[in-house]
């Protein structure tokens, strides 16, 4: 997720309209959606509170099957499903909650793992549903991405079961537990599992997502080098970011041997970036600088303020010696900058008429086993081959090395494939549901920055939970879903299951 192109703009009051719009849904879908909200809205919110308390963050030192957070999450999910008289199967990395007995199936695809969260940046624990700090918001890691949608889907299925709605197809809620870290276990699972013919991920945006950009990355590593003249200023440290799909809200630099003139120039440059908060401190003859921006999902860099990029720009008033930190700052300023479409990186920038531009966001600068590595997260649309793009990336870095005389110790390039599902048969029924419950009559398919598990599934498109024109809060340090949005999602997911299961 989720840099959107051709977005349909929406006024906030439309979230509150129950309404009958131009698009139609079946009467049973309408009445069951209303019943779901009347009967189960409170229970849905309580279940969300139960699910977010599990810190389902992947750990390198502990496999999922031995991680008590994942085990507890799965027990709670299956226990809740069975209490609602739904089927539940634990397949290790995949949990399936099912309704109905039809031979044909529809898949509702989501995930139960979440990204890390820094507790210092939250009013309450990120793994506790905060219902009070900001009235109208339900704040927690996973509230939008993706435990809110899981809770919603459970009670949509329960409402359908209560009402005895006839369903031609069995509904399977497919909850994957490695979406944020490792897709290989899901790929292995899919080799043997008979997947539904129609699949809908609830891990993106409305109205209906039919195209996702390819998750890509450029890693540039600079080896540590001895500073020839340690009597002059040099960067002894530069780092920032937490994980590879977040625009970072914090970055740090340490300057050895700072002069009064240099500090003055840096402070003047920092003052030009009023959207970033800079903190200066002197510690043991080092000038320490911290930049604080705004974290967001790296597929929507326009909604964030990249602390790494702006700190590097602020340090660009001086030509630093080319140790690892100094070389990294010069590389960032020359080839990446503070823009979000990779326009400085040689010739790699491009755009697609529907999917929009390729975006680029620095997500991390951290020490690796080879030196200091910067991570540039690209989200690439259709319109340029991976072969051409990789050649242009290497050409830009080679040209920069020749120009500066600085050598990059290691370059890593990963280019994910864009995904299109323009002709999926469930697109029009999903649009009808969205139009009916929001009143947005001209809503149409959209593209996002990606990336969801839709890429791995047949006939897969995405349907919510985030409204068009709204910043996606998943992966930020202020993740939430509003009470109104959760209620609206319960209506739309209930209607969606009925309409698609009866296609």
C-alpha positions as CSV (number, residue, x, y, z in Angstrom):
1,X,0.0,0.0,0.0
2,X,-0.7,2.7,-1.0
3,X,0.2,5.6,-3.3
4,X,-3.1,6.2,-5.1
5,X,-3.7,7.4,-8.6
6,X,-6.9,8.8,-10.0
7,X,-8.3,9.0,-6.5
8,X,-12.0,9.8,-6.1
9,X,-12.2,12.6,-3.6
10,X,-14.7,12.3,-0.8
11,X,-16.1,14.6,1.8
12,X,-16.0,13.4,5.4
13,X,-19.8,13.5,6.0
14,X,-20.3,10.8,3.4
15,X,-18.9,8.3,5.9
16,X,-22.0,8.8,7.9
17,X,-24.5,8.2,5.1
18,X,-26.3,4.9,5.3
19,X,-28.0,5.6,2.3
20,X,-29.5,4.5,-0.9
21,X,-27.4,5.7,-3.8
22,X,-27.7,5.2,-7.5
23,X,-26.0,1.8,-7.4
24,X,-28.1,-1.0,-6.1
25,X,-27.3,-3.9,-3.9
26,X,-29.8,-6.7,-3.2
27,X,-32.4,-6.1,-0.4
28,X,-30.9,-9.0,1.6
29,X,-27.5,-7.5,1.5
30,X,-28.9,-4.1,2.6
31,X,-30.9,-5.6,5.5
32,X,-28.1,-7.9,6.7
33,X,-25.6,-5.1,6.6
34,X,-27.9,-3.0,8.8
35,X,-28.4,-6.0,11.1
36,X,-24.7,-6.5,11.4
37,X,-24.2,-3.0,12.7
38,X,-27.1,-3.0,15.1
39,X,-26.3,-6.4,16.6
40,X,-22.5,-6.6,16.5
41,X,-20.8,-3.2,16.3
42,X,-19.8,-3.2,20.0
43,X,-18.7,-6.8,19.9
44,X,-16.6,-6.1,16.8
45,X,-14.8,-3.3,18.6
46,X,-14.2,-5.5,21.7
47,X,-12.8,-8.2,19.5
48,X,-10.4,-5.8,17.8
49,X,-9.2,-4.9,21.3
50,X,-8.5,-8.6,22.0
51,X,-6.6,-9.0,18.7
52,X,-4.3,-5.9,18.9
53,X,-2.9,-7.0,22.3
54,X,-0.8,-9.6,20.6
55,X,2.5,-8.3,19.4
56,X,2.5,-10.3,16.2
57,X,5.8,-8.8,14.9
58,X,8.2,-11.1,13.1
59,X,11.4,-11.9,15.0
60,X,14.6,-13.2,13.5
61,X,15.5,-15.0,16.7
62,X,12.2,-16.8,17.2
63,X,10.2,-18.7,14.5
64,X,6.5,-18.1,14.3
65,X,5.6,-21.6,15.6
66,X,7.5,-20.9,18.8
67,X,6.5,-17.3,19.2
68,X,3.8,-17.1,22.0
69,X,2.4,-13.8,20.5
70,X,1.4,-15.6,17.3
71,X,0.2,-18.7,19.1
72,X,-1.9,-16.5,21.4
73,X,-3.3,-14.6,18.5
74,X,-4.3,-17.8,16.6
75,X,-5.9,-19.3,19.7
76,X,-7.9,-16.1,20.2
77,X,-8.9,-15.8,16.6
78,X,-10.1,-19.4,16.3
79,X,-11.8,-19.3,19.7
80,X,-13.7,-16.2,18.7
81,X,-14.6,-17.7,15.3
82,X,-15.9,-20.9,16.9
83,X,-17.9,-18.9,19.5
84,X,-19.6,-17.3,16.6
85,X,-20.4,-20.7,15.1
86,X,-17.9,-20.4,12.3
87,X,-15.3,-22.9,11.2
88,X,-11.6,-22.3,11.9
89,X,-8.6,-24.2,10.7
90,X,-5.0,-23.5,11.8
91,X,-2.5,-24.2,9.0
92,X,0.6,-22.7,10.7
93,X,1.3,-19.5,8.9
94,X,-2.3,-19.4,7.6
95,X,-5.6,-19.4,9.6
96,X,-8.8,-20.0,7.7
97,X,-12.2,-19.0,9.1
98,X,-15.1,-20.3,7.0
99,X,-18.8,-19.9,6.4
100,X,-21.0,-22.1,4.2
101,X,-20.6,-25.4,2.4
102,X,-20.6,-24.6,-1.3
103,X,-18.1,-26.3,-3.6
104,X,-17.2,-23.0,-5.1
105,X,-15.5,-20.4,-2.8
106,X,-14.7,-16.8,-2.4
107,X,-11.6,-15.8,-0.5
108,X,-11.4,-12.8,1.8
109,X,-7.7,-12.3,2.3
110,X,-6.0,-10.4,5.1
111,X,-3.1,-10.7,7.5
112,X,-2.6,-10.9,11.3
113,X,1.0,-9.9,11.6
114,X,2.0,-6.2,12.1
115,X,5.0,-3.9,11.8
116,X,7.0,-2.9,14.8
117,X,5.9,0.1,16.9
118,X,7.9,2.5,19.1
119,X,6.0,2.7,22.4
120,X,7.6,6.1,23.1
121,X,5.7,7.6,20.2
122,X,2.2,6.5,21.4
123,X,0.0,7.9,24.2
124,X,-0.7,4.4,25.3
125,X,0.8,1.1,24.5
126,X,0.6,0.5,20.7
127,X,-0.6,-3.0,21.6
128,X,-3.6,-1.8,23.6
129,X,-6.7,-0.4,21.9
130,X,-6.8,3.2,22.9
131,X,-10.5,4.4,22.7
132,X,-10.2,7.5,24.7
133,X,-7.1,9.6,23.8
134,X,-8.7,11.0,20.6
135,X,-12.5,10.6,20.7
136,X,-13.8,8.9,17.5
137,X,-10.5,7.1,16.9
138,X,-9.5,3.5,17.7
139,X,-5.7,3.7,18.1
140,X,-3.4,0.7,18.1
141,X,-0.9,-1.1,15.9
142,X,-3.0,-3.2,13.6
143,X,-6.2,-1.3,14.0
144,X,-6.2,-0.4,10.3
145,X,-3.6,-2.9,9.0
146,X,-5.0,-5.5,9.4
147,X,-6.7,-6.6,12.6
148,X,-9.5,-4.1,12.2
149,X,-10.5,-5.8,9.0
150,X,-10.2,-9.2,10.5
151,X,-12.6,-8.3,13.4
152,X,-15.0,-6.7,10.8
153,X,-15.0,-9.8,8.6
154,X,-15.8,-12.1,11.5
155,X,-18.9,-10.2,12.4
156,X,-20.0,-9.8,8.8
157,X,-19.9,-13.6,8.5
158,X,-21.7,-14.0,11.8
159,X,-24.5,-11.6,10.7
160,X,-24.9,-13.6,7.5
161,X,-25.1,-16.9,9.4
162,X,-27.6,-15.4,11.8
163,X,-29.9,-14.4,9.0
164,X,-29.6,-17.6,7.1
165,X,-28.7,-15.8,3.9
166,X,-28.6,-18.3,1.0
167,X,-25.0,-18.4,-0.4
168,X,-23.9,-20.1,-3.6
169,X,-20.3,-20.0,-2.6
170,X,-18.5,-20.8,0.6
171,X,-16.7,-17.8,2.2
172,X,-13.2,-18.3,3.5
173,X,-11.5,-15.6,5.5
174,X,-7.8,-16.3,4.9
175,X,-5.5,-14.8,7.5
176,X,-1.8,-14.9,6.7
177,X,0.7,-14.3,9.4
178,X,3.8,-13.3,7.4
179,X,2.6,-10.6,5.0
180,X,4.8,-7.9,6.5
181,X,8.0,-9.9,6.5
182,X,8.0,-13.1,4.4
183,X,5.7,-14.2,1.6
184,X,7.5,-17.6,1.0
185,X,5.3,-19.6,3.5
186,X,2.2,-18.3,1.8
187,X,3.5,-19.3,-1.6
188,X,4.3,-22.8,-0.3
189,X,0.8,-23.0,1.2
190,X,-0.9,-22.0,-2.1
191,X,0.8,-24.8,-4.0
192,X,-1.4,-27.4,-2.3
193,X,-4.4,-25.4,-1.2
194,X,-7.4,-25.1,-3.6
195,X,-7.8,-21.4,-3.7
196,X,-11.1,-19.7,-4.4
197,X,-11.9,-18.5,-7.9
198,X,-12.7,-15.0,-6.6
199,X,-10.4,-13.3,-4.1
200,X,-10.7,-10.0,-2.3
201,X,-8.0,-8.6,-0.1
202,X,-9.1,-6.3,2.7
203,X,-5.7,-4.8,3.2
204,X,-5.7,-1.6,1.0
205,X,-8.2,1.0,-0.2
206,X,-11.6,1.7,-1.5
207,X,-13.4,1.9,-4.0
208,X,-11.7,-1.2,-5.6
209,X,-8.0,-1.6,-6.2
210,X,-7.3,-3.3,-9.5
211,X,-3.6,-2.4,-9.8
212,X,-0.6,-2.4,-7.4
213,X,2.9,-1.1,-7.9
214,X,5.8,-3.5,-7.5
215,X,7.7,-3.3,-4.2
216,X,11.3,-2.5,-5.0
217,X,14.4,-1.4,-3.3
218,X,17.9,0.0,-3.9
219,X,20.5,-0.7,-1.2
220,X,23.7,1.3,-1.3
221,X,26.4,0.4,1.2
222,X,29.5,2.4,2.0
223,X,32.4,0.8,3.8
224,X,33.9,2.5,6.8
225,X,37.0,4.5,6.0
226,X,39.6,6.3,8.1
227,X,39.2,10.1,8.1
228,X,42.5,11.5,7.0
229,X,42.4,14.7,9.0
230,X,40.5,14.3,12.2
231,X,41.2,17.9,13.2
232,X,38.5,19.1,10.8
233,X,34.8,18.5,10.9
234,X,33.5,15.1,9.9
235,X,30.4,13.0,10.4
236,X,31.0,10.3,13.0
237,X,27.5,8.9,12.7
238,X,24.4,9.1,10.5
239,X,21.4,6.8,10.9
240,X,17.7,6.6,10.9
241,X,14.5,4.6,10.2
242,X,13.0,1.4,11.7
243,X,11.8,-0.9,8.9
244,X,11.7,-1.1,5.1
245,X,8.1,0.0,4.5
246,X,7.9,3.2,6.6
247,X,8.8,6.8,5.8
248,X,10.9,7.4,8.9
249,X,10.0,10.1,11.4
250,X,13.4,10.2,13.1
251,X,17.1,10.4,12.0
252,X,20.3,11.2,13.8
253,X,23.7,12.7,13.0
254,X,26.9,13.3,15.0
255,X,29.5,15.8,13.9
256,X,33.0,15.6,15.2
257,X,35.1,18.8,15.5
258,X,32.2,21.2,14.7
259,X,33.1,24.8,14.2
260,X,30.8,27.7,15.1
261,X,30.5,28.7,11.4
262,X,29.5,25.2,10.4
263,X,26.9,24.9,13.1
264,X,25.5,28.3,12.1
265,X,25.2,27.2,8.5
266,X,23.6,23.9,9.4
267,X,21.1,25.7,11.7
268,X,20.3,28.2,9.0
269,X,19.6,25.4,6.5
270,X,17.5,23.5,9.1
271,X,15.4,26.7,9.6
272,X,14.4,26.5,5.9
273,X,12.6,23.1,6.7
274,X,9.9,24.3,9.0
275,X,8.0,21.1,8.6
276,X,10.8,19.2,10.4
277,X,11.7,19.6,14.0
278,X,15.5,19.7,14.6
279,X,17.2,19.2,17.9
280,X,20.8,20.3,18.5
281,X,23.0,19.2,21.5
282,X,26.7,19.2,22.2
283,X,28.0,16.0,23.8
284,X,31.6,15.2,24.5
285,X,32.8,17.6,21.7
286,X,30.3,16.2,19.3
287,X,27.4,18.2,17.8
288,X,24.4,15.8,17.9
289,X,21.5,16.6,15.5
290,X,18.1,14.8,15.6
291,X,15.5,15.4,12.9
292,X,11.9,14.5,13.6
293,X,9.5,14.2,10.7
294,X,6.2,12.4,10.2
295,X,6.1,8.6,9.7
296,X,3.8,7.0,7.1
297,X,3.5,4.0,4.9
298,X,6.3,4.1,2.4
299,X,3.9,3.5,-0.5
300,X,2.3,6.9,0.3
301,X,5.4,9.1,0.8
302,X,3.3,12.2,0.1
303,X,1.7,11.8,3.5
304,X,4.9,11.7,5.4
305,X,7.9,13.9,6.2
306,X,11.1,11.9,5.7
307,X,13.5,12.6,8.6
308,X,16.5,10.9,6.9
309,X,16.2,12.9,3.6
310,X,15.7,16.2,5.3
311,X,18.5,15.7,7.8
312,X,20.8,14.8,4.9
313,X,19.7,17.9,3.1
314,X,20.4,20.0,6.1
315,X,23.9,18.6,6.3
316,X,24.5,19.4,2.6
317,X,26.1,22.8,3.5
318,X,29.5,21.1,3.9
319,X,31.5,18.6,1.8
320,X,32.1,15.9,4.3
321,X,35.0,13.5,4.2
322,X,34.0,10.3,2.6
323,X,33.9,7.9,5.5
324,X,30.7,5.8,5.6
325,X,28.5,8.5,7.1
326,X,29.9,11.3,5.0
327,X,29.6,9.3,1.8
328,X,26.1,8.2,2.6
329,X,24.9,11.8,3.1
330,X,26.5,12.9,-0.1
331,X,24.9,10.0,-2.0
332,X,21.5,10.8,-0.6
333,X,21.7,14.5,-1.4
334,X,23.0,13.9,-4.9
335,X,20.8,11.0,-6.1
336,X,17.7,11.0,-3.8
337,X,17.1,14.4,-2.3
338,X,13.8,15.3,-0.5
339,X,11.5,14.5,-3.4
340,X,9.3,11.4,-3.7
341,X,9.5,10.4,-7.4
342,X,13.2,9.5,-7.8
343,X,13.6,12.5,-10.1
344,X,17.3,13.0,-9.1
345,X,18.3,9.3,-9.6
346,X,19.6,9.4,-13.2
347,X,16.9,8.5,-15.6
348,X,14.9,6.1,-13.5
349,X,11.8,8.3,-12.9
350,X,8.7,7.5,-14.9
351,X,4.9,7.3,-14.7
352,X,2.0,5.3,-15.9
353,X,-1.3,6.9,-16.9
354,X,-3.4,4.8,-14.5
355,X,-1.0,3.7,-11.8
356,X,0.8,7.1,-11.5
357,X,4.5,7.8,-10.9
358,X,7.1,5.5,-9.5
359,X,7.7,6.7,-5.9
360,X,10.9,6.6,-3.9
361,X,11.3,6.8,-0.1
362,X,14.4,6.4,2.0
363,X,13.3,4.1,4.8
364,X,16.4,3.2,6.7
365,X,20.1,4.1,7.0
366,X,21.7,1.5,9.3
367,X,24.9,-0.4,9.9
368,X,25.1,-3.7,8.1
369,X,27.8,-6.4,8.0
370,X,29.3,-4.6,4.9
371,X,29.2,-1.0,6.2
372,X,26.5,1.7,6.4
373,X,23.5,0.8,4.2
374,X,20.8,3.1,2.9
375,X,17.5,1.6,1.8
376,X,15.5,3.4,-0.9
377,X,12.0,1.8,-1.3
378,X,10.7,2.2,-4.8
379,X,7.1,1.5,-5.8
380,X,7.2,0.8,-9.6
381,X,4.1,0.9,-11.9
382,X,3.8,-0.6,-15.3
383,X,5.5,1.2,-18.2
384,X,9.2,0.3,-17.9
385,X,10.8,-3.1,-17.8
386,X,12.7,-4.3,-14.8
387,X,15.8,-4.9,-17.1
388,X,15.8,-1.3,-18.2
389,X,15.2,0.1,-14.8
390,X,18.0,-1.9,-13.2
391,X,20.4,-0.7,-15.9
392,X,19.4,2.9,-15.3
393,X,19.9,2.4,-11.5
394,X,23.4,1.1,-11.9
395,X,24.3,3.7,-14.6
396,X,23.2,6.5,-12.2
397,X,25.4,5.1,-9.4
398,X,28.3,4.5,-11.7
399,X,28.1,8.0,-13.0
400,X,28.0,9.4,-9.4
401,X,31.0,7.4,-8.4
402,X,33.1,8.7,-11.3
403,X,32.0,12.3,-10.6
404,X,32.7,12.2,-6.8
405,X,35.5,9.7,-6.6
406,X,33.6,7.9,-3.9
407,X,33.2,4.1,-4.2
408,X,30.0,2.3,-3.2
409,X,31.1,-0.9,-1.5
410,X,27.9,-2.8,-2.5
411,X,24.7,-2.2,-4.4
412,X,21.7,-4.4,-4.1
413,X,18.7,-4.0,-6.3
414,X,15.3,-5.8,-6.0
415,X,12.6,-5.0,-8.5
416,X,9.1,-6.3,-7.8
417,X,6.5,-6.8,-10.5
418,X,3.5,-4.5,-10.8
419,X,0.1,-6.2,-10.7
420,X,-3.0,-5.6,-12.7
421,X,-6.4,-7.2,-12.4
422,X,-8.5,-4.9,-14.5
423,X,-10.9,-7.7,-15.7
424,X,-11.6,-9.5,-12.4
425,X,-15.4,-10.4,-12.5
426,X,-16.0,-9.1,-9.0
427,X,-15.0,-5.5,-9.7
428,X,-18.4,-4.2,-10.8
429,X,-20.3,-5.8,-7.9
430,X,-17.8,-4.4,-5.4
431,X,-18.1,-0.9,-7.0
432,X,-21.9,-1.2,-6.6
433,X,-21.5,-2.0,-2.9
434,X,-19.2,1.0,-2.4
435,X,-21.4,3.4,-4.3
436,X,-24.5,2.2,-2.5
437,X,-23.2,2.7,1.0
438,X,-21.2,5.9,0.4
439,X,-23.2,7.7,-2.2
440,X,-20.1,8.3,-4.4
441,X,-21.8,7.5,-7.7
442,X,-18.7,8.0,-9.9
443,X,-16.4,5.8,-7.9
444,X,-14.2,3.6,-10.1
445,X,-11.2,1.3,-9.8
446,X,-7.9,2.8,-8.4
447,X,-4.3,1.9,-8.2
448,X,-2.1,1.8,-5.1
449,X,1.6,1.8,-4.3
450,X,1.1,-1.8,-3.1
451,X,1.9,-4.3,-2.1
452,X,-0.6,-6.8,-0.8
453,X,-0.9,-10.6,-1.2
454,X,-3.4,-10.0,-4.0
455,X,-0.4,-10.5,-6.3
456,X,-0.2,-14.2,-5.4
457,X,-3.9,-15.0,-5.9
458,X,-6.2,-15.7,-8.8
459,X,-8.7,-12.9,-9.7
460,X,-7.7,-10.8,-6.7
461,X,-8.6,-7.2,-6.1
462,X,-8.6,-5.1,-2.9
463,X,-11.6,-3.6,-1.1
464,X,-10.9,-1.3,1.7
465,X,-10.5,-0.7,4.6
466,X,-9.1,2.9,3.9
467,X,-11.3,5.5,2.2
468,X,-10.1,7.4,-0.9
469,X,-8.5,10.7,-0.1
470,X,-7.5,9.7,3.4
471,X,-4.0,9.0,4.5
472,X,-3.4,5.3,5.3
473,X,-2.2,5.1,8.9
474,X,-0.9,1.5,8.9
475,X,2.9,1.5,9.4
476,X,2.8,4.9,11.0
477,X,3.4,5.7,14.7
478,X,-0.1,6.9,14.9
479,X,-2.1,4.0,13.5
480,X,-5.9,4.2,13.9
481,X,-9.2,3.5,12.4
482,X,-12.2,5.7,13.2
483,X,-15.3,4.4,14.8
484,X,-17.3,5.7,11.8
485,X,-15.1,3.9,9.3
486,X,-15.2,0.6,11.2
487,X,-19.0,0.8,11.3
488,X,-19.1,1.6,7.5
489,X,-16.7,-1.3,6.8
490,X,-18.9,-3.7,8.7
491,X,-21.8,-2.7,6.4
492,X,-19.8,-2.9,3.2
493,X,-18.0,-6.2,4.1
494,X,-21.3,-7.8,5.0
495,X,-23.0,-6.7,1.7
496,X,-19.8,-7.6,-0.3
497,X,-19.7,-11.2,1.0
498,X,-23.4,-11.7,0.1
499,X,-23.1,-10.1,-3.4
500,X,-19.9,-11.9,-4.4
501,X,-20.9,-15.2,-2.9
502,X,-24.0,-15.1,-5.1
503,X,-22.5,-14.1,-8.4
